[in-house]
Amino acid sequence: MKVLFGLLIAVSLFGCAEPPKKGPTYTERITLLPNRDGRKSAVVVKRATGEQEIATPYGSVELVGGKEHRTELAKEQVEQRYGEMLGSQPARPFTYTLYFTTGTTELTAQSRQSLNEVRQKIKGFPAAQVSVIGHTDRVGSVESNDALSLKRAAAIRDLLVQIGIARGAIEIVGRGERETIVQTADGIAEERNRRVEIKLR
């Protein structure tokens, strides 16, 4: 039964499992947890007798004494039963994108306002490893855009250091105009391409 329990824990982003109890009658339970970002999710439970899909938060499939049935737990029940295990999970990888005014390392007004959200997310990564990837649109030469994208990444790295991430934990890369989000002709300004992607894990 140790193997089954390990597999269920391995998919703990979808649900959590209760291992069988000793004795002739035992309960095995798989419960779907809500995504932290609010996105819908589902998990399919497959057995020799068939399969069932759980698609609502805190929905459960239970196997009691060899008999299977559906149930739904309250959020409080899940927190009481699995709170310690859930609390020990590492924070999930997080990606955030910030945008720049043309030809500069200055964030747009909207991205400056978004920095508070980034700060709050970072609190969930006490030992974060961070990649900061700078990009540009296709205004200017390839060489100048390579340099500008690296400067943008370095500027965001400095902001992250101020927030509390160790400089040595931050890797910066400049990709220039090579990985545009919006495909444009050369020389066309496009704000969505003038960006830095922050990836925390």
C-alpha positions in Angstrom: 0.0 0.0 0.0 3.0 2.3 0.4 3.4 2.5 -3.4 -0.3 3.6 -3.8 0.0 6.2 -1.1 3.2 7.6 -2.7 1.5 8.0 -6.1 -1.4 9.8 -4.6 0.8 12.2 -2.7 2.7 12.8 -6.0 -0.5 14.3 -7.5 -1.2 16.4 -4.4 -1.7 19.6 -6.5 -5.0 18.0 -7.5 -5.9 16.2 -4.4 -4.8 14.4 -1.2 -5.2 10.8 -0.1 -5.9 9.1 3.1 -4.0 5.7 3.4 -5.9 2.6 4.3 -6.2 1.7 7.9 -5.2 -1.7 9.3 -7.8 -4.4 9.7 -10.4 -6.0 7.6 -12.3 -2.7 6.8 -10.4 0.3 5.6 -11.1 3.7 4.0 -9.2 5.0 1.1 -10.0 8.6 0.1 -8.9 10.9 -2.8 -10.0 14.5 -2.5 -9.7 17.2 -5.1 -8.2 20.5 -3.8 -9.0 23.9 -5.5 -6.3 25.6 -7.5 -4.7 28.5 -5.7 -5.2 30.7 -8.7 -8.9 29.9 -9.1 -8.6 27.9 -12.3 -10.8 24.8 -12.7 -9.2 21.4 -12.4 -10.2 17.8 -12.3 -8.7 14.4 -11.5 -9.6 11.0 -12.8 -9.5 8.1 -10.4 -9.0 4.8 -12.1 -9.5 1.4 -10.6 -10.0 -2.2 -11.9 -13.7 -1.6 -11.5 -13.8 1.5 -13.7 -13.0 5.2 -13.4 -14.5 8.3 -11.9 -13.8 12.0 -12.4 -13.7 14.5 -9.6 -14.2 18.0 -11.0 -15.5 20.1 -8.0 -13.2 21.4 -5.2 -13.3 19.1 -2.1 -15.1 16.4 -4.0 -14.0 12.9 -3.0 -14.0 9.3 -4.0 -13.9 6.9 -1.1 -13.3 3.2 -1.0 -14.7 1.7 2.2 -14.4 -2.0 2.7 -14.0 -2.6 -1.0 -17.1 -0.5 -1.9 -16.7 2.8 -3.7 -18.8 6.0 -3.4 -18.7 9.7 -4.0 -18.8 12.3 -1.3 -17.9 16.0 -0.7 -15.9 17.3 2.2 -16.1 20.7 3.7 -13.1 23.0 3.4 -12.7 22.9 7.2 -12.6 19.1 7.2 -9.8 19.0 4.6 -7.8 21.6 6.5 -8.2 19.7 9.8 -7.3 16.3 8.3 -4.5 17.4 6.0 -3.4 20.9 7.3 0.0 19.8 8.4 0.8 18.0 5.1 -0.5 20.9 2.9 1.4 23.5 5.0 4.6 21.7 4.3 4.2 21.8 0.5 6.7 24.1 -1.3 5.3 27.1 -3.1 4.3 26.4 -6.7 6.4 27.9 -9.5 5.4 31.4 -10.3 5.8 33.5 -13.5 5.1 37.2 -13.8 5.6 39.6 -16.7 6.4 43.3 -16.4 6.4 45.8 -19.3 8.6 48.7 -20.3 8.3 52.0 -22.1 10.0 52.1 -25.5 13.7 52.2 -25.6 14.2 52.3 -21.8 14.5 50.3 -18.6 11.5 52.2 -17.1 8.5 50.2 -16.3 5.1 51.2 -17.6 2.7 52.8 -15.1 0.6 49.6 -15.0 3.6 47.4 -14.3 4.8 49.7 -11.5 1.5 49.2 -9.9 1.8 45.4 -10.3 5.0 45.3 -8.3 3.0 45.0 -5.0 1.5 41.8 -6.3 5.0 40.5 -7.2 6.1 41.4 -3.6 3.2 39.4 -2.1 3.9 36.4 -4.3 7.6 36.4 -3.3 6.7 36.0 0.3 5.7 32.5 -0.5 9.2 31.7 -1.7 11.5 32.0 1.3 14.4 30.3 -0.6 13.5 31.3 -4.1 15.6 30.6 -7.2 14.7 33.2 -9.8 15.2 33.6 -13.5 14.8 37.1 -15.0 14.5 37.2 -18.8 14.6 40.5 -20.6 13.0 41.1 -24.1 12.5 43.9 -26.5 10.4 44.8 -29.5 11.9 45.1 -33.0 12.7 48.8 -32.9 16.5 49.3 -33.1 19.3 47.0 -34.2 19.7 43.4 -33.0 22.9 44.4 -31.1 21.3 47.3 -29.3 18.2 45.2 -28.4 20.4 42.5 -27.0 22.0 45.1 -24.7 18.7 46.7 -23.8 17.0 43.4 -22.9 19.9 42.6 -20.5 19.7 46.0 -18.9 16.0 45.5 -18.3 16.7 42.1 -16.7 19.4 43.7 -14.5 17.0 46.5 -13.4 14.4 44.0 -12.3 17.0 41.9 -10.6 18.0 45.0 -8.5 14.3 45.5 -7.6 14.0 41.9 -6.5 17.2 42.3 -4.3 15.5 45.3 -2.7 12.4 43.1 -2.0 14.6 40.6 -0.2 15.8 37.9 -2.7 19.5 37.2 -2.5 21.4 38.5 -5.5 23.2 35.1 -5.9 19.8 33.4 -6.3 18.8 35.5 -9.4 19.9 34.6 -12.9 19.5 37.2 -15.6 19.3 36.7 -19.3 18.8 39.1 -22.3 16.9 37.6 -25.3 16.7 40.8 -27.3 14.1 40.7 -30.0 14.4 36.9 -30.6 11.3 35.8 -28.7 8.5 38.3 -29.4 5.0 37.7 -28.1 3.5 39.6 -31.0 5.0 39.1 -34.4 5.8 42.4 -36.1 7.8 43.8 -39.0 11.3 45.2 -38.2 11.1 48.7 -36.7 7.5 48.3 -35.2 7.0 49.3 -31.6 4.9 46.8 -29.6 4.5 47.2 -25.8 3.8 43.5 -25.3 7.2 42.6 -26.6 9.0 45.1 -24.3 9.0 42.9 -21.3 10.8 41.0 -18.5 9.6 37.6 -17.4 10.2 36.8 -13.7 10.2 33.0 -13.0 10.4 31.9 -9.3 10.7 28.3 -8.2 
